[in-house]
Amino acid sequence: MIRPSPLRRLASPARLSPLMLALLGALPCTVAAQPAAAAPTAAAADLEPVVVTGTTRERRLAELPYAISAVGEGALRDSGPMINLSESMARVPGLVVANRHNHAQDLQISSRGFGARAGFGVRGLRLYADGIPATMPDGQGQVAHFDLAGAERVEVLRGPFSALYGNASGGVIALFSKPVRERRFEIGLDAGSAGLRQGRVGFAAPLGEGLDLSGNLSDMSIDGFRPQSGAERRLANLRLNWKGERDRITLALSDQNQAADDPLGLTRAQFEADPDQTAAVATQYDTRKTIRQTQAGASWTRQFDAAGALSSTRVSAYAGSRGVSQFLAIAPATQANARHGGGLVDFDRHYDGLDARALWHWDRVDLTTGLSLERQKDDRQGHENYTGTGASQVLGVQGRLRRDETNRADTREAYAQADWALADAWQASAGVRSGRVRMQVADRYLANGDDSGELSYRYTNPVAGLRWRASPAWTLHAAAALGHESPTLGELAYRPDGASGFNTDLKAQTSRQIELGAKWREGALSLDATVFHIATDDEIGVATNAGGRSSFRNVGATRRWGLELGGAWRMQPGLRAQMALSLLYASYQDGFRTCTGVPCTLSSATNTAAVPAGNRIAGTQPASGFVELAGIAPWSVDGEWGLEALARGRTAVNDLNSDFAAGHALFSLRYRHRWTLDAEGALELLARIDNLADRRVVGSVIVNDTNGRHFEPAAGRSALVSLRYSRRF
C-alpha cells in the first residue's frame, strides 16, 4: 500500500497546482452556463469517422492510403473508468496496449511489434494530445495524462506512412478533445474492484464572441489487487478556444500529480503459485514512484482567401515540466559497485517545442510544408535507497548521492507532404521528412568515471501512397516508407560492457516498410484489411537488465510481416458487432548473445547464451483479436448491453525464447442505461464485469529481466459501476 505521508502531501490543497485550483475555482461560474453531454447515438456510430492524423486536411478513413483507425467517444466511455488507453484500444488491429496493472509504470504499447521491448515509457510511437506531443524529443513518451473523459476520439496510424511525424517506427496515437457545441456540465463517480474510486468533473461553455472554455478534473485512487500496488492520481485539463472570421486560437493546460507503489514483476514460479502476490523486495524496499507534470500549449490557425495558393497556416508551441522520483529494489551490496548510480532515480525535466506549417492548394493538389523544433533538459540525479549500516540500516529512503548529470535532447526537422487527386478514382500521396536529433550528457558526479558524451542522428525519410477507388464501396491502397528510431537518453545512459562513458556504439534503427490494404464501406458494413512487410536494420534491443540498470545495443536485422483485419457491422437497428484481428510474424534475422545472469559480460561470454536467428522478437505476440457484440436492451430502448472478447497469443519474455507468457482469451460484459430526468438533465449508469471466467493470466511482460521477474499479472474477475450525471444549460 502507498505510505500515508506521500498521499497526504499529494492530497493537500497546498500541494495542488495553480491550474487545478483555477479549474476548481472556475466551476461555480461555469455551472450556471453549461450543457450536459448526450451519449453518442447509434446513428452517429454508423457515420464514417473523419480524421486528420497523417493527412494534409480532414478526410474520411476510407480516403486515406494507409492503415488508420479511430476509436470514438462512445467506445471510450463504455470501455471502463477512462483511466487507461488499454480499456478501449483493443478495437484497433495491429496495436497492443498491455495494462501492467502497475501505475508506477506506463502502459506497454506496441504497434506491429515496435515498442514491445519498452520496460518503461512508450517507445516506437509518436503520441499527441490535441496536437501537443506526449513524446519527448529523445523519443520516449507517456500517456497517463491523456484526458480520456474529455476526448471525442483517439486516432491510430500504424507505420511511418506520413511525413507529418518523425523519428518513430510504429506510427502515431493522437487524442482529440470534444469541441464545445453547447453549454454542458458532467459529474462522474466510479467504484470498482481492488478499491478503485474516482470522481470526475467536466464542463464546457461558449462564452460569446467566438470564445469557449472546457475542462476536466479527475481524482482517482486504487488499492490494487496485489500488495504494494496502490496509487493515487489527480489530473486536470483546461482548454480555451477563440474563433474569428479567419483565425482560430487554442490554449491548452494540463496538470498531472500521481503517487504509485510498484509491486514489480513475478518469476514463473511465483506467478504459478499465487498471481496476487508481490515480490518480497518490493515491500522490503518500499518501491514506489511519484510523478508531477504540468504543460501548456497554444496554437494559432489562420485561413486565407481561396483565390491564393496559400490556404492556411498553423503555428503551435508548447512547454512543460515533468518531475519523477522512483525508489527501486536494489540491494546496498549491489550499489557498492563504484559504477552504480544508486537505487533512487530522481529527475526534473523541462521541455518545449514549436511547429509551424503551411497548407497550400492548387486545383487537385494539397501540399503541407513545415518546420519542427523540440528540446528537453533533464536534471538527473541518483541516490542510494538506504541510510545507515548494520542494525541501523533503513531501506526505501533517500541516501547518499551517486549520480548527478544534465541530459539534453533536441530535434530539428523539416517536412513536406502532398496529396494529389490524379483522377476521380485515384489519389497519390508523397512526402519527405528530414531531421537531426542530438543527445548530450554532462556528468557532474565523477567519482565513478565520466559518463559525459554527445551523439547526433540524422535521417531523411520519404513516404509514398496510392489509393484507388475501385467502386463506390471498395477502396484499395498501397504505401511505402522509410522509418527511423533513434535511441532515447535512457538507452544511451550505460554501456553494455559496464565501462564508463556514453553508449556511443548504439546506432539508430532504420526500417523499410510497405503495406497493401483494402477498405470496404457499404450500408451498415465496414471492413478494413491490411498486409505489411517490414525490414529493420540495427534493431535496438535490451543488452543487460539487472541491478536497476538497463543497457541497450543493436542486435542486427529483424523482419516483421503480418495481417490486420478490422470490421463493424450493424446487423439491425438494435444490434451491432465489431472485430479486430492481428497476425504478426516478428523475428531476429541475425544471431547474437544475451545475458542469462549476473554479473554478465557480453564480450567474454560470462553468464551469456546464444540467441539463434529466427527467434521471435521478445515482447511480441503472433496473434491478437477482439470481438464485440452489442445491442439495445429488450426491456428498454435507453439501455444497451455489450459482450466483449479479447484474445492474445503467447508472448516471448526474452530473446532466448526460453519462456513465454501463455496465450489467453478473456470475456467481459457491460450494461449502460440512460435516464432522461428532464429537458436538460440525464443520468447514465455503466456496469461492467471484466474477465468473467476469472482467469489468471499475464497482463504484460518485462522483457529480458535478468532476475527472471518477467511476469506482470492481470487482475482476476473485476467489477465496475459508474454513475454520470450530465446537464445542459
C-alpha positions in Angstrom: 0.0 0.0 0.0 1.1 3.6 -0.6 2.6 5.1 2.5 0.2 7.7 4.1 2.7 10.6 4.1 3.1 10.9 0.3 -0.7 10.6 -0.2 -1.3 13.3 2.4 1.1 15.5 0.6 -0.5 14.8 -2.7 -4.0 15.4 -1.4 -3.1 18.6 0.5 -4.7 21.7 -1.0 -1.4 23.5 -0.5 0.1 21.0 -3.0 -2.5 21.5 -5.7 -1.1 23.2 -8.8 -2.4 26.7 -9.8 -4.0 25.1 -12.8 -6.1 22.7 -10.6 -7.0 25.5 -8.2 -8.0 27.7 -11.2 -10.2 24.9 -12.6 -11.9 24.3 -9.3 -12.5 28.0 -8.9 -14.0 28.2 -12.4 -16.6 25.6 -11.8 -19.2 27.7 -9.8 -19.3 30.4 -12.5 -19.4 27.9 -15.4 -22.1 25.6 -14.0 -24.7 28.3 -14.5 -23.9 28.3 -18.1 -23.3 24.8 -19.3 -25.0 21.9 -21.1 -24.8 18.2 -20.5 -23.2 15.9 -22.9 -25.5 13.5 -24.6 -24.4 9.9 -25.1 -23.3 9.1 -28.7 -26.3 7.9 -30.7 -26.4 4.7 -32.7 -26.8 6.8 -35.9 -23.7 8.7 -35.0 -21.8 5.5 -34.6 -22.7 4.5 -38.2 -21.1 7.5 -39.7 -17.6 7.1 -41.3 -15.2 8.9 -39.0 -13.4 11.9 -40.3 -9.7 12.0 -39.2 -6.8 14.4 -39.5 -3.9 12.3 -38.4 -1.3 11.8 -41.2 -3.1 13.8 -43.9 -3.0 17.4 -45.2 -6.6 18.1 -44.3 -9.6 16.4 -42.8 -10.6 13.2 -44.7 -12.7 10.1 -44.1 -10.9 6.9 -43.1 -11.6 5.2 -46.4 -10.0 8.0 -48.4 -6.5 7.6 -46.8 -3.8 5.4 -48.5 -2.6 3.8 -45.3 -3.9 1.9 -42.3 -5.5 4.2 -39.7 -8.3 3.6 -37.2 -10.4 5.9 -34.9 -11.9 5.0 -31.5 -14.8 7.3 -30.8 -16.3 8.8 -27.7 -18.9 6.1 -27.2 -16.3 3.3 -27.1 -14.1 5.3 -24.7 -17.0 5.8 -22.3 -18.3 2.2 -22.5 -14.9 0.5 -22.0 -14.2 1.5 -18.4 -13.5 4.3 -16.0 -11.5 6.2 -18.7 -8.2 5.9 -16.8 -6.1 3.9 -19.3 -5.9 3.6 -23.1 -5.8 -0.2 -22.5 -9.5 -0.1 -21.8 -10.6 0.7 -25.4 -7.6 0.3 -27.8 -8.1 -3.5 -28.4 -10.5 -2.4 -31.1 -7.5 -1.3 -33.2 -5.9 -4.1 -35.2 -2.1 -4.1 -35.2 -2.0 -2.3 -31.8 -1.3 -4.0 -28.5 -1.9 -1.9 -25.3 -1.0 -4.1 -22.4 -2.1 -3.0 -18.9 0.7 -3.7 -16.4 -1.8 -3.2 -13.6 1.1 -1.2 -12.1 0.5 2.6 -12.0 4.2 3.2 -11.3 4.9 2.1 -14.9 3.4 3.3 -18.1 1.3 1.1 -20.3 3.2 -1.2 -22.6 2.1 -0.1 -26.1 3.4 -1.7 -29.3 2.3 -1.2 -33.0 3.3 -4.1 -35.3 5.8 -5.1 -32.7 7.5 -1.7 -32.3 7.6 -0.6 -28.7 7.3 -4.2 -27.3 10.7 -4.0 -25.7 9.9 -1.0 -23.6 10.4 -1.6 -19.8 9.0 1.9 -19.0 7.5 4.7 -21.1 6.2 4.3 -24.6 8.7 3.6 -27.4 8.4 3.4 -31.2 5.3 5.6 -31.5 4.6 9.3 -31.6 2.0 10.4 -29.1 -0.1 13.6 -29.2 -2.9 15.1 -27.2 -4.7 17.9 -29.1 -1.6 18.5 -31.2 0.8 18.7 -28.2 3.4 16.0 -28.3 3.4 13.5 -25.4 6.6 12.0 -26.9 9.7 13.8 -25.7 12.4 14.9 -28.2 14.5 11.8 -27.3 11.7 9.5 -28.4 10.2 8.3 -25.1 6.6 9.1 -24.3 3.9 8.8 -21.7 0.1 8.6 -21.9 -1.0 8.7 -18.3 -2.0 12.4 -18.6 -4.4 11.7 -21.6 -7.8 13.2 -20.8 -9.9 10.3 -22.0 -13.1 11.6 -20.3 -12.8 14.8 -22.4 -11.9 13.0 -25.7 -14.0 13.0 -28.8 -11.8 10.3 -30.4 -8.4 8.7 -30.5 -6.8 8.2 -33.9 -4.2 5.5 -34.5 -2.0 5.5 -37.6 0.1 2.3 -37.9 3.5 2.6 -39.5 5.6 5.7 -40.6 3.4 6.4 -43.6 3.1 10.2 -43.0 5.8 12.8 -43.3 4.0 15.0 -40.8 5.5 13.0 -37.9 9.1 11.9 -37.4 11.6 9.6 -35.5 9.2 6.7 -34.8 8.8 3.3 -36.5 5.4 2.2 -35.2 3.1 5.1 -36.1 1.0 7.7 -34.2 -1.5 7.8 -31.4 -3.4 11.1 -31.3 -6.2 12.2 -28.9 -8.6 14.9 -29.8 -10.8 16.6 -27.3 -14.5 17.2 -27.8 -15.4 20.5 -29.4 -17.6 22.9 -27.5 -21.0 22.9 -29.2 -23.2 23.7 -26.2 -23.1 24.5 -22.5 -22.7 21.4 -20.5 -21.7 20.0 -17.1 -21.0 16.4 -16.1 -20.2 14.7 -12.8 -18.9 11.2 -12.8 -18.4 8.7 -10.0 -16.6 5.3 -10.5 -16.3 2.5 -8.0 -14.7 -0.9 -8.7 -12.8 -3.9 -7.6 -9.4 -3.6 -5.9 -10.6 -0.4 -4.1 -11.0 1.7 -7.3 -12.5 5.1 -6.5 -12.7 8.0 -8.9 -14.5 11.3 -9.1 -14.7 13.4 -12.3 -16.0 16.9 -13.1 -16.2 18.1 -16.7 -17.7 21.3 -18.2 -17.9 23.2 -21.5 -19.3 26.7 -22.1 -19.5 29.0 -25.0 -18.6 32.5 -23.7 -19.7 34.6 -26.6 -17.8 36.4 -29.3 -16.3 33.2 -30.6 -14.8 32.2 -27.3 -15.4 28.9 -25.4 -14.0 27.2 -22.4 -13.9 23.5 -21.4 -12.2 21.4 -18.8 -12.0 18.2 -16.9 -10.8 17.4 -13.4 -10.4 13.8 -12.0 -9.3 12.3 -8.7 -8.6 8.6 -8.8 -7.3 6.2 -6.1 -6.9 2.4 -6.1 -5.7 -0.1 -3.5 -4.6 -2.6 -6.2 -5.2 -6.4 -6.2 -1.6 -7.1 -5.2 0.2 -5.8 -2.1 2.3 -2.7 -2.8 0.2 -1.7 -5.9 -1.9 1.2 -4.7 -2.0 4.5 -6.5 -3.5 8.0 -6.5 -3.8 10.3 -9.5 -5.1 13.8 -9.9 -5.5 15.1 -13.4 -6.7 18.5 -14.7 -7.1 19.7 -18.2 -8.3 23.1 -19.4 -8.9 24.4 -22.9 -9.7 27.9 -24.1 -10.7 28.5 -27.8 -11.3 31.6 -29.8 -12.6 31.5 -33.3 -12.8 34.6 -35.5 -13.6 35.1 -39.2 -10.3 33.7 -40.3 -8.3 32.9 -37.2 -8.6 30.3 -34.5 -6.5 30.3 -31.3 -6.4 27.4 -28.8 -4.8 27.4 -25.4 -4.5 24.1 -23.5 -3.2 23.4 -20.0 -2.7 20.1 -18.4 -1.5 19.0 -14.9 -0.9 15.5 -13.5 0.1 14.6 -10.0 0.5 10.9 -9.2 1.9 8.7 -6.5 2.0 4.9 -7.0 3.5 1.9 -5.4 5.4 -0.6 -7.5 4.7 -4.3 -7.0 7.3 -5.4 -9.5 7.1 -8.5 -11.7 6.9 -12.1 -10.6 9.0 -15.1 -11.6 7.4 -18.0 -13.3 7.3 -20.0 -10.0 5.8 -17.0 -8.1 3.1 -16.4 -10.8 2.0 -20.0 -10.8 2.0 -20.2 -7.0 -0.1 -17.1 -6.5 -0.5 -14.3 -9.1 -1.9 -12.0 -6.4 1.4 -11.9 -4.5 4.1 -9.3 -4.7 7.9 -9.8 -4.8 9.3 -9.6 -1.3 11.8 -7.0 -2.3 9.0 -4.6 -3.3 7.8 -4.3 0.2 11.2 -4.6 1.7 12.4 -1.5 -0.3 9.0 0.2 -0.4 9.3 0.5 -4.2 7.3 3.5 -5.4 7.1 6.4 -7.9 5.8 9.9 -7.9 5.1 12.0 -11.0 4.5 15.7 -11.3 3.8 17.0 -14.8 2.5 20.4 -16.0 2.4 21.6 -19.6 0.9 24.3 -21.7 0.3 24.6 -25.4 -1.0 27.1 -27.8 -1.9 27.0 -31.5 -2.9 29.7 -34.0 -4.5 28.8 -37.3 -5.2 31.4 -40.0 -7.3 30.8 -43.1 -6.5 32.7 -46.3 -8.6 33.7 -49.4 -9.5 30.9 -51.7 -8.0 32.8 -54.6 -4.4 32.3 -53.5 -2.3 29.1 -53.3 -1.8 29.5 -49.6 -4.8 28.0 -47.9 -3.9 28.3 -44.2 -1.1 28.4 -41.7 -0.8 27.0 -38.3 1.8 27.7 -35.6 1.8 25.7 -32.4 4.1 25.9 -29.4 4.2 24.0 -26.1 6.3 23.9 -22.9 6.2 21.8 -19.8 7.9 20.3 -16.8 8.0 16.7 -15.5 9.5 15.5 -12.3 9.9 11.9 -11.3 11.1 10.2 -8.1 11.3 6.4 -8.2 12.6 4.1 -5.5 13.9 0.8 -6.9 14.5 -2.6 -5.2 18.3 -2.6 -5.4 20.3 -4.2 -2.6 23.0 -2.0 -0.9 25.6 -4.6 -1.8 24.8 -4.1 -5.5 25.1 -0.4 -5.1 28.5 -0.8 -3.6 29.8 -1.2 -7.1 31.6 2.1 -7.9 29.9 2.3 -11.2 26.4 2.0 -9.8 24.1 5.0 -9.9 22.1 4.2 -6.8 18.6 2.9 -6.0 16.6 6.1 -6.3 16.0 7.8 -9.6 15.2 11.5 -9.4 15.0 13.9 -12.3 13.4 17.2 -13.2 12.7 17.7 -16.9 11.9 20.9 -18.8 10.8 20.6 -22.4 9.4 22.8 -25.2 8.7 22.8 -28.9 7.5 24.7 -31.9 5.8 23.5 -35.1 5.0 25.8 -38.0 3.2 24.6 -41.1 1.5 25.9 -44.1 -1.2 24.3 -46.3 -1.1 25.1 -50.0 -3.8 24.2 -52.5 -3.6 24.1 -56.4 -6.5 22.7 -58.3 -6.1 19.0 -57.4 -3.1 19.2 -55.1 -2.8 19.9 -51.4 0.7 20.5 -50.0 1.7 20.8 -46.4 5.2 22.2 -45.6 6.6 22.7 -42.1 9.4 23.1 -39.6 9.6 21.5 -36.2 11.9 22.3 -33.2 11.9 20.4 -29.9 14.2 20.3 -26.9 14.4 18.8 -23.4 16.7 19.2 -20.5 16.8 16.7 -17.6 18.5 17.5 -14.3 19.0 13.8 -13.3 20.3 12.5 -10.0 20.7 9.1 -8.4 20.8 8.4 -4.7 21.3 5.3 -2.6 17.9 3.9 -1.4 19.1 3.4 2.1 20.8 5.0 5.0 23.0 3.6 7.8 24.6 0.2 8.1 24.1 -3.0 10.0 21.3 -2.9 12.6 20.7 0.8 12.0 20.2 0.4 8.2 16.9 1.8 6.9 15.7 0.8 3.4 13.5 2.6 1.0 14.7 6.1 1.9 16.9 8.7 0.2 20.6 8.2 0.9 23.9 9.5 -0.5 24.2 11.0 -4.0 25.5 8.5 -6.6 24.7 10.2 -9.9 24.4 13.9 -10.9 24.2 14.9 -14.5 22.4 17.0 -17.1 20.8 15.3 -20.1 19.7 17.2 -23.2 18.0 16.2 -26.4 16.9 18.4 -29.2 15.5 17.9 -32.7 15.4 20.0 -35.8 13.1 18.8 -38.6 11.7 20.0 -41.9 8.9 18.2 -43.8 6.6 18.3 -46.8 3.7 16.1 -47.8 1.4 16.4 -50.8 -1.9 14.8 -51.7 -2.7 14.7 -55.4 -6.1 13.8 -56.9 -4.8 12.2 -60.1 -8.3 11.4 -61.3 -11.7 10.9 -59.8 -10.8 7.4 -58.6 -7.1 7.8 -58.0 -5.2 9.7 -55.3 -1.5 9.8 -54.7 0.4 10.9 -51.5 4.1 11.6 -51.2 6.2 13.3 -48.7 9.6 13.5 -47.0 10.8 14.4 -43.5 14.5 15.2 -42.8 15.9 16.0 -39.4 18.5 15.6 -36.8 18.2 14.6 -33.1 21.1 15.4 -30.8 21.7 13.8 -27.4 24.1 15.2 -24.7 25.1 14.1 -21.2 27.1 16.3 -18.9 28.3 14.3 -15.9 29.0 16.1 -12.7 29.5 13.1 -10.5 32.9 11.9 -11.5 33.8 9.6 -8.5 32.8 6.6 -10.7 34.0 7.8 -14.0 32.9 10.4 -16.5 29.7 9.4 -18.4 29.6 12.6 -20.4 29.1 12.3 -24.2 27.3 13.6 -27.2 25.7 11.9 -30.2 23.8 13.1 -33.2 21.5 11.1 -35.5 20.4 12.4 -38.9 17.7 11.0 -41.1 15.7 11.6 -44.3 12.6 9.5 -44.6 10.4 9.5 -47.8 6.9 8.2 -47.8 4.5 7.4 -50.7 1.0 6.1 -51.0 -1.5 5.4 -53.7 -5.3 5.0 -53.4 -7.7 3.6 -56.0 -11.5 3.7 -55.5 -12.4 0.6 -57.4 -16.1 1.1 -56.7 -18.2 3.4 -54.5 -17.9 0.8 -51.7 -14.4 -0.6 -52.3 -11.0 1.2 -52.0 -7.5 -0.2 -52.4 -4.3 1.3 -51.3 -0.6 0.8 -51.3 2.1 2.6 -49.2 5.8 2.5 -48.7 8.1 4.4 -46.3 11.4 4.5 -44.5 11.3 4.6 -40.7 13.8 5.9 -38.3 14.0 5.5 -34.5 17.0 6.9 -32.6 17.9 5.7 -29.1 16.5 7.5 -26.1 18.6 9.2 -23.4 17.8 6.3 -21.1 19.0 3.8 -23.7 22.2 5.7 -24.2 23.0 6.1 -20.4 25.0 3.0 -19.9 27.4 0.9 -21.9 26.7 -2.9 -22.1 30.3 -3.7 -21.2 30.0 -1.8 -17.9 32.7 0.7 -18.7 32.2 4.4 -18.0 31.0 6.8 -20.7 28.1 7.4 -23.0 26.9 4.4 -25.0 28.4 5.8 -28.2 28.2 2.5 -30.0 24.4 2.5 -30.1 23.0 3.3 -33.6 19.6 4.3 -34.6 17.4 1.6 -36.0 16.0 2.1 -39.5 13.2 0.3 -41.3 11.8 -0.2 -44.8 8.1 -0.7 -44.6 5.4 -1.5 -47.2 1.7 -2.2 -46.9 -1.2 -3.1 -49.1 -4.8 -2.6 -48.0 -8.4 -2.7 -48.9 -11.3 -0.8 -47.3 -15.0 -1.7 -47.9 -17.9 0.6 -46.9 -21.4 -0.3 -47.9 -24.5 0.3 -45.9 -24.1 -0.9 -42.3 -20.9 -2.9 -43.1 -17.3 -1.7 -43.0 -14.2 -3.8 -43.4 -10.5 -2.9 -43.4 -7.7 -5.3 -44.4 -4.0 -4.7 -44.5 -0.9 -6.8 -45.1 2.5 -5.4 -44.4 6.2 -6.3 -44.5 8.9 -4.5 -42.5 12.7 -5.0 -42.8 14.6 -3.4 -39.9 18.3 -2.9 -39.6 20.2 -2.2 -36.4 17.2 -3.2 -34.2 17.7 -1.8 -30.7 17.4 -4.5 -28.1 18.0 -5.0 -24.4 21.6 -5.9 -23.7 21.5 -6.1 -19.9 18.7 -5.6 -17.4 19.8 -6.2 -13.8 20.6 -4.3 -10.6 18.3 -1.5 -11.6 20.3 -0.6 -14.7 19.4 -1.4 -18.3 21.8 -1.1 -21.2 21.0 -1.5 -24.9 22.7 -2.5 -28.1 21.9 -3.1 -31.8 21.0 -6.8 -32.4 21.1 -6.7 -36.2 18.4 -7.2 -38.7 14.8 -8.2 -37.9 11.7 -8.9 -40.1 8.1 -8.3 -39.4 5.1 -9.2 -41.6 1.5 -9.6 -40.8 -2.2 -9.2 -41.5 -4.6 -6.8 -39.9 -8.4 -7.0 -40.1 -10.9 -4.7 -38.7 -14.7 -4.6 -39.2 -18.0 -3.3 -38.0 -21.5 -4.5 -38.9 -24.8 -3.1 -37.8 -26.9 -6.2 -38.3 -30.1 -4.4 -37.5 -31.1 -1.1 -35.8 -30.7 -2.6 -32.3 -27.7 -4.9 -32.8 -24.1 -4.3 -33.9 -20.8 -6.1 -34.0 -17.2 -5.1 -34.2 -14.0 -7.1 -34.6 -10.2 -6.7 -34.9 -7.7 -9.4 -35.8 -3.9 -9.1 -36.0 -1.4 -11.7 -37.1 2.3 -10.8 -36.7 5.4 -12.7 -37.5 8.4 -10.9 -35.9 11.8 -12.5 -35.8 15.5 -11.8 -35.4 17.4 -12.4 -38.6 20.9 -12.3 -37.0 22.1 -14.3 -34.1 23.7 -12.6 -31.1 24.5 -13.3 -27.4 22.3 -12.2 -24.5 22.7 -12.1 -20.7 21.4 -15.0 -18.6 22.6 -14.0 -15.1 24.6 -11.5 -13.0 27.3 -10.5 -13.5 27.1 -10.5 -17.2 30.0 -9.7 -19.6 28.9 -10.0 -23.2 32.4 -9.6 -24.5 33.8 -12.6 -22.6 30.5 -14.7 -22.7 30.2 -14.7 -18.9 26.6 -15.6 -18.0 25.5 -15.4 -21.6 23.8 -17.6 -24.1 23.5 -17.5 -27.9 20.2 -16.2 -29.4 19.8 -18.0 -32.8 18.5 -16.3 -35.9 14.8 -17.0 -36.3 13.8 -16.4 -32.7 10.7 -14.4 -32.0 11.3 -10.7 -31.0 10.8 -10.5 -27.3 7.5 -8.9 -26.1 5.6 -9.7 -29.3 2.6 -12.0 -29.9 1.9 -14.0 -33.0 -1.8 -13.2 -32.9 -4.3 -11.0 -31.1 -8.0 -10.3 -31.5 -11.1 -8.5 -30.3 -14.8 -9.1 -30.8 -17.7 -7.1 -29.5 -21.4 -7.7 -29.8 -23.7 -5.0 -28.5 -27.4 -4.3 -28.7 -30.4 -2.4 -27.3 -31.8 -4.0 -24.2 -35.0 -5.9 -24.7 -36.7 -4.1 -21.7 -35.7 -0.5 -22.7 -34.5 1.4 -25.7 -32.5 3.5 -23.2 -30.3 0.6 -22.2 -27.5 -1.2 -24.2 -25.7 -4.4 -23.3 -22.4 -5.5 -24.7 -20.3 -8.7 -24.7 -16.6 -8.4 -25.4 -13.9 -11.0 -26.1 -10.2 -10.2 -26.0 -7.6 -12.8 -27.1 -3.8 -12.8 -27.3 -1.3 -15.3 -28.4 1.6 -16.3 -26.2 4.3 -13.7 -25.6 8.1 -14.3 -25.6 9.6 -12.9 -22.4 13.2 -12.9 -23.6 15.3 -13.0 -26.7 16.2 -16.7 -26.0 12.5 -17.6 -26.2 13.2 -19.8 -23.2 9.8 -18.9 -21.6 6.5 -17.5 -22.7 3.5 -15.8 -21.1 0.7 -18.1 -22.2 -1.9 -17.0 -24.7 -5.4 -16.4 -23.3 -8.9 -15.3 -24.1 -10.9 -13.0 -21.7 -14.6 -12.1 -21.8 -16.3 -9.0 -20.4 -19.9 -8.0 -20.0 -21.3 -4.5 -19.8 -24.6 -2.7 -19.5 -25.3 1.0 -20.0 -28.6 2.7 -19.2 -29.5 6.4 -19.6 -32.4 8.1 -17.8 -33.7 11.4 -19.1 -34.5 13.4 -16.0 -35.9 16.5 -17.7 -35.3 18.5 -20.8 -31.8 19.4 -19.7 -30.5 16.7 -17.4 -29.7 13.0 -17.7 -28.3 10.2 -15.5 -26.2 7.4 -17.0 -25.2 4.1 -15.4 -22.4 1.9 -16.7 -21.8 -1.5 -15.1 -19.0 -3.8 -16.2 -17.7 -7.2 -15.3 -14.3 -7.9 -16.8 -12.6 -11.3 -17.0 -15.9 -13.1 -16.5 -14.3 -16.5 -16.1 -11.8 -15.2 -13.5 -8.9 -16.5 -15.5 -5.4 -15.6 -14.1 -3.2 -14.5 -16.9 -0.2 -12.4 -17.6 -1.1 -8.8 -18.4 2.3 -7.8 -19.7 5.9 -9.0 -19.6 9.2 -7.3 -18.6 11.5 -8.1 -21.4 14.9 -9.7 -20.7 14.7 -9.2 -16.9 17.9 -10.9 -15.7 16.3 -11.5 -12.3 13.6 -13.7 -14.0 10.7 -11.5 -12.8 9.2 -11.3 -16.3 5.5 -11.7 -15.4 3.2 -8.8 -14.5 -0.2 -10.4 -13.6 -3.5 -9.2 -14.8 -6.4 -8.9 -12.4 -8.9 -11.6 -11.9 -12.7 -11.1 -12.3 -13.4 -7.4 -11.6 -16.4 -5.2 -11.4 -17.0 -1.5 -12.2 -20.0 0.7 -11.5 -20.0 4.3 -12.9 -22.7 7.0 -12.5 -22.5 10.0 -14.7 -24.9 13.0 -14.3 -24.9 15.5 -17.2 -26.8 18.7 -17.6 -27.3 21.3 -20.4 -27.8 24.9 -19.6 
